[in-house]
């Protein structure tokens, strides 16, 4: 990997460089209080782009996997029925994407592109996406109480799957290329050569930041083993299910969730549009079959399925990544305290207590 130095006053020039190369640049902004969000950079809001701030609750996966995405149009004409696919080919760059969200997009890559059937809609989004990862180095602003990426091995600094990585060293930024596209961008005179002392400073900062996490789910790997071996107890799943209010929030803010449904909607008297819409395994109708039978009517059955899907070795082996990136969003939005850290602890405790009984 190539490493370069970017002077602190020149950080936003990287955004300008991407915009100048034809990208729609998406970056994090700060709203009221601790509210943060990703939005398109324009001439009016360019100076408001933030480097250090709480990770936005709404993950940037929507730029490769939109909540509502047109797939095709069906139109009735005098010549008969015409069907045309709808593609979004816009070039986008996400500046300021956190390491956990980089891992989330990689998991989506494995799901939509990593097996025998490739999703052409997702593929077009992904081919036109440039990722500028920003390393979490400010414990006060970058890390929330719910972050646990150190337990899922996804942060605070991503090791791969980004185009460029930007890390704040204090008075300057260390910029690392992760792909040929990133290396091509580093050829711009905006970047200066890095020295060995910058690498040493990077290691020192990361070592300190790893000690600042408040949530350290040390039993994460043990729970993966319990779930994979079928050792987790039904009573633990029932306790988790009874806490669920079926709001679907955990799945909508999860960077690694992939569930969707497909629906047709009339957009004109002679035209119908087929769309893909995010769905949630928390909803009672998610597993309902055409005849009305629902094999997972009970809430704890659906919670069982959600966490089995994220923690079982079978799925980890099939997709080469865990469907949890340690961002802590599920813990932040859950009304019933059954975000991933809490669930891991409940399963671990129930399994250990059962074995000791």
Secondary structure, 3 states (H helix, E strand, C coil): CCEEEEEHHHHHHHHHHHHHCCCEEEEEEECCCCCEEEEECCCCCHHHCCCCCCCCCCCHHHHCCCCEEEEEEEEEECCEEEEEECCCCCCEEEEEECHHHHHHHHHHHHHHHCCCCCCHHHHHHHHCEEEEEECCCCCCCCCCCCCCHHHHCCCCCCCCCCCEEEEECCCEEEEEECCHHHHHHCCCCCCEECCHHHHHHHHHHHHHHHCCCCCCCCCHHHHHHHHHHCCCCHHHHHHHHHHCCCCCHHHHCCCCCCCEEEEEEEEECCEEEEEEEECCCCCCCCCECCCCCECCCCHHHHHHHHHHHHHCHHHHHHHCCCCCCCCCHHHHHCCCCCCHHHHHHHHHHHHHHHHHC
